[in-house]
Every structure is written in C-alpha cells, then in structure tokens.
C-alpha cells in the first residue's frame, strides 16, 4: 500500500459510517485512517456545535454520570423555582414559603402553595431531553442520573434509577415522623394530618435550612467521583452542595461536559461546553453515539 493511501476495506468502512450517520446531521472526517465524527450542527440552532472529538470518546466510555437542573424541567414548561412566583403568589418570595419556619408559622399557606405547584407539574410532560437520557441509560455499562429537580419527569420518561437530591414534590410525608405517606382520609384539614400519628403532612422536598438527604448525597458523590464522563445539564452550578459535583468529577479525572443555553460559573472548567437547549443537544448526541457504536 502506498503511503497516505486508504485500503479498500478502510474506504468501505468510511462509506458505511457515513451512510449510518447521514440521517443524523453529522459530518465525518478522516484523520490517520481513523473515522471520527465531525461537527454536528442543528439547522434550528446553528450556533450549537458538538466538537469532533467528543462523540468517539463518549462512545467508548464505560461509566457516565449525569446531573440535571431546573433548565431541563423549564423545557417542559415548568417554571424555575423563582420564576414560579406569579399571580396570587407574586407577593411572596420562595424563602417565605419553603422553610420549616414558614411551615410552622403558616402551614396552610405553604401547603396551598405546593398544591398549586403540584398542579403545574402534573400538567407537564417529559421533553426530548428526558427521553434522550433514558436512551443514554441503555448505552453505557454504568449510568447514574442525579437531579436537583423535584418534578419526577425523569421517572415519567422511563429513567429507572434517579437520585433525587431535593426530594419529589409529588410525594407527601409526615412532618413529625419524616416518613412517606401515600394515602390519607380527607377530613377537610389543610394541610391534612398523618393517618398514623396525627402530625401535619407536608411535601417530601428539601426546604431551605434543611440538610440534604444523606443517603442520596453520598450516592451522588460516589457516582460523580467514579465515572468516565460527567454531564452537567441545565443547572446554574450555583446551588450547593449539588454545584460541587461537577468539580468533584473533574478532580477525580472524569471528562466533564456542560450543556446549558447560557454560560455558568463552571463553564471555563468544563472540557466541553455545549451552548444549547438540552432537548436539542442530547437527542443529537445520542443518535451520533448510537450510529458510531454500530461500527
């Protein structure tokens, strides 16, 4: 074979990969007889590009950990925590309604606010980012999904194991016993009372001034420090301790990818920072990985 010339087998392989990726919008390029994925560009988001080296590196990863934040839920129409203060609730700050002190002071007000928020969540549906993460779960030997969101949309999309750092707004627990309560008799009380002890029921979420759930935080930290790739998606990386997870993954040697429409304090540290909506970037990334894995 002459120097710089491709073998017939190599040319045929390139042709097959190009055909496989043709429907994904991915261009391919050859570097030293290795087929790599070129830049991926969405027609409806021309500013968003996926770097050439990301897809082949991710395609051979064994362990992936993902952290999602409010930006992912916002794409389903669920307002972020602070944006939720509209209408009758505009005169209250979240800090006035999401603390143990607020609940002790006016439990009815807090319960009614969360009932309003629950209706918003119940009317929302998982978006393409949620479904893409379900697909990603099946692409890697080990996959961990950590979320700061309390809406349960990951589970509704089909994700099997979700580490919920801030609880779940659709669950209810006893404020005295700290146990989940799935049903109770409607006696007209607002908030309702625990059928076991008579204590007031409350949403099963983490409020300001409350500690993070120890088991979930430990599980999240372990997943973040024992992965090949770490994704920070739709999170501002300013709410701690969850905001520390990308940095912990970075220090542990993981390749860190940030997906967010706007830069965050963590952006300069990420190996790859993809500026775009999660519902646009993730489906394209999954399609490219799946196509490359076939060869």
C-alpha positions as CSV (number, residue, x, y, z in Angstrom):
1,X,0.0,0.0,0.0
2,X,1.4,3.4,-0.9
3,X,1.9,5.9,2.0
4,X,-1.2,8.1,2.6
5,X,-3.5,5.8,0.7
6,X,-6.5,4.1,2.3
7,X,-7.0,0.4,1.9
8,X,-10.2,-0.8,0.1
9,X,-11.5,-2.1,3.5
10,X,-10.9,1.2,5.2
11,X,-12.6,3.2,2.4
12,X,-15.6,0.8,2.6
13,X,-15.8,1.2,6.4
14,X,-15.8,5.0,6.0
15,X,-18.6,4.7,3.4
16,X,-20.7,2.6,5.8
17,X,-20.2,5.0,8.7
18,X,-21.1,8.0,6.5
19,X,-24.3,6.2,5.4
20,X,-25.1,5.4,9.0
21,X,-24.7,9.0,10.2
22,X,-26.3,10.5,7.1
23,X,-29.7,10.9,8.8
24,X,-28.3,12.4,12.0
25,X,-26.8,15.6,10.5
26,X,-23.3,14.5,11.4
27,X,-20.4,15.1,9.0
28,X,-17.4,12.8,9.2
29,X,-13.7,13.3,8.6
30,X,-10.7,11.0,8.3
31,X,-7.6,11.6,10.4
32,X,-4.7,9.0,10.0
33,X,-7.1,6.3,8.8
34,X,-9.4,6.7,11.8
35,X,-13.0,7.6,11.2
36,X,-14.1,10.3,13.6
37,X,-17.3,12.2,14.0
38,X,-17.1,15.7,12.7
39,X,-19.0,18.7,13.8
40,X,-22.7,18.3,14.3
41,X,-24.9,21.3,13.6
42,X,-28.6,21.7,14.1
43,X,-30.4,23.6,11.5
44,X,-32.7,25.2,14.0
45,X,-29.8,26.1,16.3
46,X,-26.8,26.9,14.0
47,X,-24.8,28.3,16.9
48,X,-24.7,25.0,18.7
49,X,-21.9,22.6,17.7
50,X,-20.7,19.3,19.1
51,X,-16.9,19.1,19.0
52,X,-15.4,16.4,16.7
53,X,-13.6,14.6,19.5
54,X,-16.5,14.3,21.9
55,X,-18.6,11.6,20.3
56,X,-15.9,9.0,19.7
57,X,-14.6,9.5,23.2
58,X,-18.0,9.2,24.7
59,X,-18.8,6.1,22.5
60,X,-16.1,4.1,24.3
61,X,-16.9,5.3,27.8
62,X,-18.0,2.6,30.3
63,X,-19.4,4.8,33.1
64,X,-21.4,8.0,32.8
65,X,-22.9,10.2,35.4
66,X,-25.5,13.0,34.7
67,X,-26.6,15.9,36.9
68,X,-29.7,17.8,35.7
69,X,-31.1,21.1,37.0
70,X,-34.1,23.4,36.6
71,X,-33.2,24.2,32.9
72,X,-34.3,20.7,31.9
73,X,-37.7,21.0,33.6
74,X,-38.1,24.5,32.2
75,X,-38.1,23.0,28.7
76,X,-41.2,21.1,29.7
77,X,-42.9,24.4,30.8
78,X,-42.2,24.0,34.5
79,X,-41.1,27.4,35.8
80,X,-37.9,27.6,37.7
81,X,-38.2,27.9,41.5
82,X,-38.1,31.7,41.5
83,X,-40.0,32.2,38.2
84,X,-42.9,30.3,39.8
85,X,-43.8,33.3,41.8
86,X,-46.7,34.6,39.7
87,X,-50.3,35.6,40.1
88,X,-51.5,35.3,43.7
89,X,-48.1,34.1,44.8
90,X,-46.1,37.1,43.4
91,X,-46.0,38.9,46.7
92,X,-44.2,36.0,48.4
93,X,-40.5,35.1,48.0
94,X,-39.7,31.4,47.8
95,X,-37.7,31.7,51.1
96,X,-41.0,32.8,52.8
97,X,-42.7,29.6,51.7
98,X,-40.0,26.9,51.5
99,X,-38.6,26.7,55.0
100,X,-39.6,24.8,58.2
101,X,-40.2,28.1,59.9
102,X,-42.7,29.1,57.3
103,X,-44.5,25.9,57.6
104,X,-44.7,26.2,61.4
105,X,-45.9,29.8,61.1
106,X,-48.5,29.2,58.4
107,X,-48.8,25.5,57.4
108,X,-52.0,26.2,55.4
109,X,-50.3,28.8,53.2
110,X,-47.3,26.6,52.5
111,X,-49.5,23.6,51.7
112,X,-51.6,25.6,49.3
113,X,-48.6,27.0,47.5
114,X,-47.2,23.5,47.0
115,X,-50.6,22.2,45.8
116,X,-50.6,25.0,43.2
117,X,-47.1,23.9,42.1
118,X,-48.1,20.3,42.0
119,X,-50.8,21.1,39.5
120,X,-48.2,22.8,37.3
121,X,-46.1,19.7,37.5
122,X,-49.0,17.3,36.9
123,X,-49.8,19.2,33.7
124,X,-46.2,19.0,32.3
125,X,-44.8,16.2,30.1
126,X,-41.3,14.9,29.7
127,X,-39.4,16.6,26.9
128,X,-36.8,15.3,24.4
129,X,-34.0,15.8,26.9
130,X,-35.7,13.4,29.4
131,X,-36.2,10.8,26.7
132,X,-32.7,11.1,25.4
133,X,-31.4,10.4,28.9
134,X,-33.5,7.3,29.0
135,X,-31.7,6.2,25.8
136,X,-28.3,7.1,27.3
137,X,-29.0,4.8,30.2
138,X,-29.0,1.8,27.9
139,X,-25.8,2.8,26.1
140,X,-23.3,2.5,29.0
141,X,-22.3,-0.2,31.3
142,X,-22.8,2.1,34.3
143,X,-25.1,5.1,34.2
144,X,-26.2,7.3,37.1
145,X,-28.8,10.1,36.9
146,X,-28.7,12.7,39.6
147,X,-31.3,15.5,39.6
148,X,-31.9,18.7,41.5
149,X,-35.5,18.7,40.1
150,X,-38.4,17.7,42.2
151,X,-41.0,17.0,39.4
152,X,-40.5,13.3,38.7
153,X,-40.3,13.9,35.0
154,X,-37.2,11.7,34.6
155,X,-39.2,8.7,36.1
156,X,-42.2,9.5,33.9
157,X,-40.0,9.4,30.8
158,X,-38.7,6.0,31.8
159,X,-35.5,6.5,33.7
160,X,-35.2,3.5,36.1
161,X,-33.0,4.9,38.9
162,X,-32.9,8.6,39.7
163,X,-31.0,10.1,42.6
164,X,-33.3,12.9,43.8
165,X,-31.2,15.4,45.8
166,X,-34.1,17.7,46.6
167,X,-36.9,15.2,47.0
168,X,-40.1,14.9,45.0
169,X,-42.9,17.4,45.0
170,X,-45.5,14.7,44.2
171,X,-44.7,12.8,47.3
172,X,-46.0,13.6,50.8
173,X,-44.5,12.9,54.2
174,X,-45.4,13.3,57.8
175,X,-43.7,16.4,59.3
176,X,-43.3,14.7,62.6
177,X,-42.2,11.1,61.7
178,X,-40.4,12.1,58.4
179,X,-42.0,9.0,56.7
180,X,-43.6,9.0,53.3
181,X,-47.4,8.9,53.4
182,X,-49.2,7.6,50.3
183,X,-52.8,8.0,51.3
184,X,-55.0,9.6,54.0
185,X,-58.6,10.3,54.7
186,X,-59.8,13.7,53.5
187,X,-61.2,15.3,56.7
188,X,-61.1,18.8,55.3
189,X,-57.9,19.7,57.1
190,X,-55.4,21.9,55.3
191,X,-52.8,20.6,55.4
192,X,-54.1,17.1,56.0
193,X,-53.0,15.0,59.0
194,X,-50.9,11.9,59.2
195,X,-53.1,8.8,59.5
196,X,-50.6,7.2,61.9
197,X,-49.7,9.9,64.3
198,X,-51.9,12.9,63.5
199,X,-49.0,15.1,62.6
200,X,-49.2,17.6,59.7
201,X,-48.4,16.3,56.3
202,X,-46.0,18.2,54.0
203,X,-44.4,17.8,50.6
204,X,-41.4,15.4,50.6
205,X,-38.9,18.0,49.4
206,X,-35.8,19.6,50.9
207,X,-36.5,23.1,52.2
208,X,-34.2,25.9,52.9
209,X,-32.5,25.5,56.3
210,X,-32.9,21.7,56.0
211,X,-30.0,19.2,55.5
212,X,-29.6,17.4,52.2
213,X,-30.7,13.7,52.3
214,X,-27.5,11.9,53.5
215,X,-28.0,8.7,51.5
216,X,-28.8,10.4,48.2
217,X,-25.8,12.9,48.6
218,X,-23.4,10.0,49.3
219,X,-24.7,8.1,46.3
220,X,-24.4,11.2,44.1
221,X,-20.9,11.9,45.3
222,X,-19.8,8.3,44.7
223,X,-21.3,8.4,41.2
224,X,-19.6,11.7,40.4
225,X,-16.1,10.6,41.5
226,X,-16.3,7.2,39.8
227,X,-17.2,7.9,36.2
228,X,-15.5,8.3,32.9
229,X,-17.8,11.1,31.8
230,X,-19.8,13.6,33.8
231,X,-22.6,15.7,32.3
232,X,-23.9,18.9,34.0
233,X,-27.1,19.7,32.2
234,X,-29.5,22.7,32.7
235,X,-28.0,23.6,36.0
236,X,-26.6,27.0,37.1
237,X,-23.9,25.4,39.2
238,X,-24.5,27.9,42.0
239,X,-26.8,25.9,44.4
240,X,-24.6,23.9,46.8
241,X,-23.9,21.2,47.6
242,X,-25.1,19.9,44.2
243,X,-23.0,22.6,42.4
244,X,-19.8,20.9,43.8
245,X,-20.5,17.6,42.0
246,X,-19.0,18.7,38.5
247,X,-15.9,19.9,40.3
248,X,-15.6,16.7,42.2
249,X,-15.9,14.7,39.0
250,X,-13.2,16.9,37.4
251,X,-10.8,16.4,40.2
252,X,-11.4,12.6,40.0
253,X,-10.3,12.5,36.4
254,X,-13.7,12.4,34.6
255,X,-14.3,14.2,31.3
256,X,-16.9,16.9,32.1
257,X,-19.4,18.1,29.6
258,X,-21.7,21.1,30.3
259,X,-24.9,21.6,28.4
260,X,-26.6,24.9,29.0
261,X,-28.0,27.7,26.9
262,X,-26.0,30.3,28.9
263,X,-22.6,30.2,30.5
264,X,-22.3,29.3,34.1
265,X,-19.6,29.8,36.7
266,X,-18.4,26.3,35.9
267,X,-18.2,26.7,32.1
268,X,-14.5,27.7,32.0
269,X,-13.6,24.5,33.8
270,X,-15.6,22.1,31.6
271,X,-13.8,20.0,29.0
272,X,-16.7,20.6,26.6
273,X,-19.3,23.4,27.0
274,X,-22.2,22.9,24.6
275,X,-24.3,26.1,24.4
276,X,-27.8,24.9,23.6
277,X,-31.1,23.6,25.0
278,X,-30.8,20.1,26.4
279,X,-33.8,19.0,24.3
280,X,-31.8,19.9,21.2
281,X,-28.3,18.8,22.1
282,X,-29.0,15.4,23.9
283,X,-31.1,13.7,21.2
284,X,-28.5,14.6,18.5
285,X,-25.7,13.3,20.8
286,X,-27.4,10.1,21.4
287,X,-28.1,9.5,17.7
288,X,-24.4,10.1,16.9
289,X,-23.2,7.7,19.6
290,X,-25.6,5.0,18.6
291,X,-24.6,5.3,14.9
292,X,-20.9,5.2,15.7
293,X,-21.4,2.2,18.1
294,X,-22.7,0.1,15.2
295,X,-19.2,0.0,13.7
